[in-house]
Amino acid sequence: MVCQGLTPPGSSVPGMDLQHPHELTPENSSDHDSLRLIGTTRFPPLDDVKTIFITGGAGFMSVIRYPEYKIICYDKLDEVSSLANIRCLDTFPNFHFHQGDLNDERVVSRLLSEYNVDCVMHFAACSHVQNSFDSPCTFTLNNVVGTQRLLDAVRHYGGVRRFVHVSTDEVYGEAMEESIDETKQFMPTNPYSASKAAAEMYVWAYAKSFNIPALVVRSNNVYGPCQYPEKIIPRFYTLLSSNQPLAIQGSGLNIRRYLYAADAADGFDTLLHKGALGESYNLNSTSAVSNLEVAVRMLELFNLSPQHDFHNRLVWTEDRPFDDHDYYVSGEKLEALGWRQRVPFTQGLRDTVECAGVGDTSAAIHGEEFLKEVEREKRGYGYVCEKVGRGDASDSGVEMSGSSSPVVVSPEG
């Protein structure tokens, strides 16, 4: 979670520029990574919201930038979250962190009452699709049961005026040729997306049965500094930094739509302040990028040549049991509220890589843990192919989404 200017104007707190009370000045170099996630939007504070309870707030992308609100951050601090992500907020009196599990309804209920919470932003979730194939029940427990426990705590408490539930574009299933809006039927294709679809059904059921004032956000893939390296961009960074090859699942031509964390922060901010209760909104990206293109661009950012370094920098691995080709969703509904995607993928990727190179200790720790996991995976099933061919424009399997040096690659075999 990233929060800017949490302390009320005029307070004398380290890190606060008193001439510009809405600006936060990092005292530690690694805090710059977190601050790059702050967006640009600013709305009049809500009259009926004073205290916001944010689940999963020690992850890398949730954001609040208003000194008028008290922030309660609740996170169980598993391997994908880190106190380093919220370290820059430690001295702010209207920021409070509590470690805990959403399935502990008693603790959640106590915190809602203790802090007089009137708004919940529910980010917490297990979200890595690959892991959901290996341990589906973990996703059911955390994403479905955890959400229901939170909803039960909220309904018994009775003081929440706004419940923002963060879902995913993957609840729709594949969407390739035409963009889909918020009315499309859910057709999840993996245990992760099924768990998020089920969680969202509980949100809407509780909204109807118990008058929970909910709205839902379904986002494309968010990326940025401080992200745990189970996701492809920090994963590739960690591997390249350790001089290890990049593992490409299947053909590498599956597309994901990447949204820089600062743009996502603006989307959540817009919906917190302008979203209509009872509605769902797609938070979309126009940056459609294949996994293979991500690898190409990462090689370029590490000053490697995609034309000459592929033979020893890429390995081809077995594909997922099922891998959606694309999630092409329409963001017109959110754009009608004024939100716009601002950061192009090439810029956001460069910023992310530059941030990762300035000594974020949490990223280093995550990277070490991840590399151990990579070694375990190698021993478990091995790489299925370790070669890549180069072709010309006529046989290319990759089209770059933006300006870059011309790169043509296609897997052999």
VMD Tcl script that draws the C-alpha trace (Angstrom):
set ca {
  {0.00 0.00 0.00}
  {1.19 3.53 -0.75}
  {-0.26 6.55 1.02}
  {0.71 10.13 0.31}
  {0.35 12.96 2.80}
  {-1.46 10.95 5.47}
  {-0.79 13.41 8.27}
  {-3.15 16.39 8.60}
  {-1.67 19.65 7.23}
  {0.42 21.52 9.77}
  {1.52 18.47 11.74}
  {5.23 18.25 12.49}
  {6.14 14.76 11.39}
  {9.41 13.52 9.87}
  {9.11 13.15 6.12}
  {6.38 15.79 5.73}
  {7.03 18.93 3.71}
  {5.15 21.55 5.72}
  {5.13 23.96 2.78}
  {3.37 21.31 0.70}
  {1.46 19.23 3.25}
  {0.11 16.77 0.66}
  {3.61 15.73 -0.37}
  {5.53 12.92 1.28}
  {9.32 13.06 1.25}
  {11.01 9.66 1.62}
  {13.83 9.43 4.13}
  {15.07 6.01 2.96}
  {16.22 5.38 -0.60}
  {14.11 2.23 -0.89}
  {10.98 4.26 -0.08}
  {11.30 5.89 -3.50}
  {10.09 2.59 -4.98}
  {6.86 2.77 -3.01}
  {6.31 6.43 -3.86}
  {6.49 5.71 -7.60}
  {3.19 3.89 -7.20}
  {1.33 7.07 -6.27}
  {-1.07 8.29 -8.93}
  {-2.15 11.78 -9.93}
  {-5.84 12.01 -9.03}
  {-7.22 14.09 -6.19}
  {-10.90 14.38 -5.22}
  {-12.79 16.17 -2.46}
  {-12.83 13.82 0.56}
  {-16.05 11.91 1.10}
  {-18.26 13.37 3.82}
  {-19.34 9.95 5.11}
  {-15.87 8.35 5.17}
  {-13.36 9.03 7.93}
  {-11.60 5.68 8.46}
  {-10.64 3.21 5.72}
  {-9.83 -0.43 6.45}
  {-7.54 -1.76 3.71}
  {-6.98 -5.51 3.43}
  {-3.77 -6.74 1.84}
  {-2.31 -3.29 2.40}
  {1.31 -4.45 2.68}
  {1.25 -5.64 -0.91}
  {2.50 -3.41 -3.67}
  {-0.44 -1.63 -5.26}
  {-3.18 -0.37 -2.93}
  {-3.18 3.38 -2.43}
  {-4.74 6.20 -0.45}
  {-3.39 9.77 -0.69}
  {-5.66 11.79 1.59}
  {-4.62 13.27 4.97}
  {-8.32 13.58 5.85}
  {-8.69 9.80 6.27}
  {-7.44 7.47 8.96}
  {-5.95 4.33 7.37}
  {-6.07 0.89 8.97}
  {-3.82 -1.52 7.06}
  {-4.55 -5.22 7.65}
  {-2.26 -7.86 6.15}
  {-1.19 -11.36 7.19}
  {2.33 -10.78 5.78}
  {2.73 -13.93 3.76}
  {5.53 -14.30 1.22}
  {4.08 -11.83 -1.31}
  {3.76 -8.87 1.08}
  {6.35 -6.93 3.04}
  {6.56 -4.32 5.78}
  {9.14 -2.59 3.56}
  {6.27 -1.54 1.29}
  {4.71 0.54 4.07}
  {7.84 1.55 5.99}
  {7.57 5.15 4.77}
  {4.27 5.45 6.69}
  {5.49 4.29 10.09}
  {5.71 7.75 11.65}
  {2.32 8.99 10.49}
  {-0.20 9.12 13.35}
  {-3.23 8.46 11.16}
  {-1.76 5.25 9.72}
  {-2.10 2.00 11.69}
  {-0.87 -1.46 10.72}
  {-2.23 -4.73 12.10}
  {-1.02 -8.17 11.11}
  {-3.73 -10.78 10.81}
  {-5.74 -13.21 8.71}
  {-9.14 -12.38 7.22}
  {-10.36 -15.77 8.36}
  {-9.96 -14.58 11.95}
  {-13.36 -12.88 12.02}
  {-13.08 -12.03 15.70}
  {-9.98 -9.88 15.17}
  {-11.43 -8.20 12.08}
  {-14.65 -7.38 13.95}
  {-12.67 -5.93 16.86}
  {-10.66 -3.64 14.56}
  {-13.75 -2.43 12.71}
  {-15.32 -1.39 16.02}
  {-12.15 -0.10 17.65}
  {-11.39 2.31 14.81}
  {-15.00 3.16 13.86}
  {-14.36 2.01 10.28}
  {-16.79 3.39 7.70}
  {-15.08 2.22 4.47}
  {-13.44 -1.07 3.45}
  {-11.13 -1.53 0.46}
  {-10.63 -5.27 0.01}
  {-7.40 -6.00 -1.90}
  {-6.23 -9.12 -0.06}
  {-6.11 -12.26 -2.21}
  {-3.98 -15.11 -3.43}
  {-3.52 -14.10 -7.05}
  {-0.90 -16.18 -8.87}
  {-2.67 -18.44 -11.35}
  {0.18 -20.96 -11.53}
  {-0.02 -21.56 -7.78}
  {-3.76 -22.11 -8.01}
  {-3.21 -25.20 -10.16}
  {-0.98 -26.67 -7.46}
  {-3.09 -25.74 -4.43}
  {-6.69 -24.86 -5.38}
  {-8.02 -25.20 -1.83}
  {-5.62 -22.51 -0.61}
  {-7.27 -20.09 -3.03}
  {-10.73 -21.13 -1.92}
  {-9.81 -20.63 1.74}
  {-8.16 -17.24 1.29}
  {-10.16 -15.69 -1.54}
  {-13.64 -17.10 -0.98}
  {-13.89 -17.97 2.70}
  {-11.70 -15.00 3.67}
  {-13.99 -12.64 1.76}
  {-17.08 -14.17 3.34}
  {-15.56 -13.83 6.83}
  {-14.83 -10.18 6.10}
  {-18.38 -9.63 4.85}
  {-19.78 -11.27 7.99}
  {-17.66 -9.00 10.18}
  {-18.86 -5.98 8.20}
  {-22.55 -6.90 8.37}
  {-22.46 -7.58 12.12}
  {-20.54 -4.35 12.72}
  {-23.04 -2.31 10.72}
  {-21.06 0.90 10.32}
  {-19.49 0.53 6.86}
  {-20.77 3.04 4.29}
  {-18.65 1.89 1.34}
  {-17.21 -1.55 0.54}
  {-14.83 -1.60 -2.45}
  {-14.11 -5.17 -3.56}
  {-11.11 -5.71 -5.84}
  {-11.83 -8.54 -8.27}
  {-10.09 -9.48 -11.55}
  {-10.64 -9.46 -15.30}
  {-10.10 -13.22 -15.23}
  {-13.60 -13.90 -13.88}
  {-14.85 -13.42 -17.46}
  {-12.62 -16.11 -18.95}
  {-10.98 -15.52 -22.32}
  {-11.85 -12.37 -24.24}
  {-9.86 -11.99 -27.44}
  {-11.46 -10.41 -30.49}
  {-13.89 -7.85 -29.09}
  {-13.71 -6.00 -25.79}
  {-16.25 -7.07 -23.19}
  {-18.07 -4.91 -20.70}
  {-19.18 -5.49 -17.12}
  {-22.33 -7.37 -18.13}
  {-20.55 -10.42 -19.61}
  {-21.31 -13.76 -17.98}
  {-18.60 -15.15 -15.71}
  {-16.75 -18.14 -17.22}
  {-13.56 -18.60 -15.14}
  {-11.06 -21.12 -16.48}
  {-8.67 -21.75 -13.57}
  {-8.92 -22.18 -9.78}
  {-7.74 -18.62 -9.11}
  {-10.34 -16.95 -11.33}
  {-13.02 -19.32 -10.03}
  {-12.20 -18.29 -6.46}
  {-12.43 -14.60 -7.36}
  {-15.72 -15.15 -9.16}
  {-17.08 -16.98 -6.12}
  {-15.87 -14.22 -3.79}
  {-17.59 -11.62 -5.94}
  {-20.83 -13.61 -5.85}
  {-20.69 -13.45 -2.07}
  {-20.19 -9.68 -2.23}
  {-23.29 -9.23 -4.38}
  {-25.30 -11.71 -2.29}
  {-24.45 -9.85 0.91}
  {-25.24 -6.56 -0.80}
  {-28.74 -7.85 -1.56}
  {-29.40 -9.80 1.64}
  {-27.65 -7.62 4.21}
  {-27.46 -4.22 2.48}
  {-23.66 -4.16 2.26}
  {-22.92 -0.96 0.27}
  {-20.59 -2.57 -2.25}
  {-18.99 -1.79 -5.58}
  {-16.58 -4.03 -7.49}
  {-13.42 -3.37 -9.50}
  {-12.25 -5.91 -12.13}
  {-8.70 -5.03 -13.09}
  {-6.30 -6.07 -15.83}
  {-2.74 -7.07 -14.82}
  {-1.13 -4.49 -12.53}
  {2.67 -4.23 -12.37}
  {5.23 -1.92 -10.82}
  {8.00 -1.61 -8.22}
  {7.96 -3.83 -5.11}
  {5.91 -6.61 -6.75}
  {6.68 -10.14 -5.60}
  {8.64 -12.15 -8.21}
  {6.02 -14.82 -8.77}
  {4.65 -12.40 -11.39}
  {6.34 -12.31 -14.78}
  {8.05 -8.88 -14.73}
  {9.73 -9.11 -11.30}
  {10.33 -12.81 -12.02}
  {12.26 -11.97 -15.19}
  {14.15 -9.19 -13.40}
  {15.22 -11.57 -10.64}
  {16.34 -14.22 -13.11}
  {18.30 -11.79 -15.31}
  {19.92 -10.22 -12.25}
  {21.15 -13.69 -11.27}
  {22.31 -14.52 -14.79}
  {19.66 -17.21 -15.17}
  {17.57 -17.86 -18.30}
  {14.01 -16.64 -18.65}
  {11.46 -19.44 -18.58}
  {8.69 -19.06 -21.17}
  {5.59 -21.21 -20.72}
  {4.16 -22.76 -23.87}
  {4.49 -20.62 -26.99}
  {4.92 -17.38 -25.07}
  {2.32 -15.75 -27.30}
  {-0.40 -15.42 -24.66}
  {-1.33 -11.78 -24.17}
  {-1.81 -9.86 -20.95}
  {-2.86 -6.23 -20.63}
  {-0.50 -4.39 -18.32}
  {-1.49 -1.47 -16.13}
  {1.19 0.46 -14.25}
  {0.52 0.63 -10.51}
  {0.22 4.43 -10.47}
  {-2.54 4.25 -13.09}
  {-4.24 1.50 -11.09}
  {-4.00 3.70 -8.01}
  {-5.81 6.45 -9.90}
  {-8.50 3.95 -10.87}
  {-9.08 2.82 -7.28}
  {-9.03 6.44 -6.10}
  {-11.60 7.41 -8.74}
  {-13.92 4.56 -7.79}
  {-13.55 5.20 -4.07}
  {-14.74 8.77 -4.56}
  {-16.95 8.62 -7.65}
  {-17.98 4.99 -8.15}
  {-21.67 4.13 -7.76}
  {-22.66 1.62 -5.11}
  {-24.13 -1.56 -6.58}
  {-22.04 -1.24 -9.75}
  {-19.01 -3.07 -11.15}
  {-16.22 -1.42 -13.15}
  {-13.48 -2.76 -15.41}
  {-10.07 -1.21 -14.76}
  {-8.49 -1.84 -18.14}
  {-5.25 -1.32 -20.02}
  {-4.62 -0.66 -23.69}
  {-1.13 -2.21 -23.40}
  {-1.62 -5.69 -24.87}
  {1.72 -7.48 -24.53}
  {2.67 -11.12 -25.09}
  {4.85 -12.98 -22.59}
  {7.52 -13.28 -25.26}
  {7.51 -9.52 -25.80}
  {7.95 -8.96 -22.07}
  {11.07 -11.16 -22.30}
  {12.35 -9.19 -25.31}
  {11.91 -5.86 -23.61}
  {13.53 -7.09 -20.39}
  {16.56 -8.29 -22.34}
  {16.83 -4.84 -23.93}
  {16.64 -3.11 -20.54}
  {19.50 -5.32 -19.33}
  {21.55 -4.22 -22.40}
  {21.28 -7.64 -23.98}
  {20.57 -8.27 -27.63}
  {17.32 -10.14 -28.33}
  {18.72 -11.12 -31.74}
  {21.90 -12.64 -30.35}
  {21.22 -13.63 -26.74}
  {18.10 -15.74 -27.10}
  {19.97 -19.02 -27.42}
  {21.29 -18.75 -23.86}
  {18.74 -16.41 -22.25}
  {15.43 -18.21 -22.86}
  {14.19 -21.67 -22.00}
  {10.81 -23.08 -22.99}
  {8.75 -24.84 -20.33}
  {5.55 -26.79 -20.25}
  {2.42 -24.66 -20.55}
  {-0.21 -24.34 -17.85}
  {-3.08 -26.88 -17.82}
  {-5.07 -24.08 -19.45}
  {-3.84 -20.61 -20.29}
  {-6.27 -17.91 -21.45}
  {-4.99 -16.13 -24.54}
  {-6.21 -12.63 -23.66}
  {-8.45 -10.60 -21.34}
  {-9.73 -7.80 -23.57}
  {-12.11 -5.79 -21.41}
  {-13.72 -2.42 -21.98}
  {-12.99 0.42 -19.56}
  {-15.56 2.87 -20.93}
  {-17.63 2.82 -17.74}
  {-14.69 3.89 -15.58}
  {-13.45 6.34 -18.18}
  {-16.85 8.06 -18.00}
  {-15.89 8.98 -14.43}
  {-12.76 10.71 -15.71}
  {-10.09 8.02 -15.29}
  {-7.42 7.59 -17.97}
  {-4.46 5.27 -18.38}
  {-1.40 7.55 -18.49}
  {1.75 5.40 -18.36}
  {2.67 3.45 -21.54}
  {4.07 -0.02 -21.02}
  {7.57 0.83 -22.24}
  {7.86 3.67 -19.73}
  {6.32 1.75 -16.84}
  {8.55 -1.25 -17.47}
  {11.66 0.91 -17.57}
  {10.68 2.65 -14.33}
  {10.02 -0.71 -12.68}
  {13.40 -2.10 -13.69}
  {15.21 1.09 -12.63}
  {13.48 0.98 -9.24}
  {14.45 -2.64 -8.71}
  {18.08 -1.73 -9.22}
  {18.40 0.84 -6.41}
  {18.58 -1.53 -3.47}
  {15.06 -2.36 -2.28}
  {15.80 -4.84 0.50}
  {12.37 -6.44 0.28}
  {12.93 -7.16 -3.41}
  {16.29 -8.73 -2.61}
  {14.79 -10.99 0.04}
  {11.91 -11.94 -2.25}
  {14.38 -12.62 -5.03}
  {16.43 -15.02 -2.93}
  {13.30 -16.92 -1.91}
  {12.12 -17.02 -5.50}
  {15.42 -18.36 -6.84}
  {15.26 -21.20 -4.33}
  {11.79 -21.99 -5.64}
  {13.11 -21.94 -9.23}
  {15.74 -24.52 -8.31}
  {13.06 -26.72 -6.73}
  {10.96 -26.43 -9.89}
  {13.91 -27.42 -12.06}
  {14.46 -30.53 -10.01}
  {10.73 -31.28 -10.01}
  {9.88 -31.21 -13.71}
  {12.81 -29.74 -15.58}
  {12.86 -27.51 -18.61}
  {11.22 -29.12 -21.60}
  {13.22 -27.22 -24.21}
  {16.27 -24.97 -24.13}
  {16.54 -23.52 -27.60}
  {15.02 -20.74 -29.61}
  {15.26 -20.03 -33.31}
  {15.42 -16.77 -35.13}
  {13.38 -16.07 -38.22}
  {12.52 -13.23 -40.51}
  {9.42 -11.06 -40.60}
  {7.46 -13.64 -42.53}
  {7.64 -16.32 -39.83}
  {7.64 -14.15 -36.75}
  {5.40 -15.13 -33.86}
  {5.89 -11.84 -32.07}
  {4.61 -8.36 -32.80}
  {5.93 -5.60 -30.59}
  {3.27 -3.38 -29.03}
  {5.26 -0.17 -29.28}
  {8.48 1.40 -30.50}
  {11.56 -0.74 -29.95}
  {14.44 -2.15 -31.91}
  {13.05 -4.63 -34.42}
  {12.97 -8.11 -32.91}
  {11.76 -11.28 -34.59}
  {11.68 -14.52 -32.65}
  {9.86 -17.83 -32.86}
  {10.21 -20.99 -30.76}
  {11.48 -24.13 -32.47}
  {10.16 -27.63 -31.97}
}
mol new
graphics top color blue
foreach p $ca { graphics top sphere $p radius 0.5 }
foreach p [lrange $ca 0 end-1] q [lrange $ca 1 end] { graphics top cylinder $p $q radius 0.2 }
display resetview
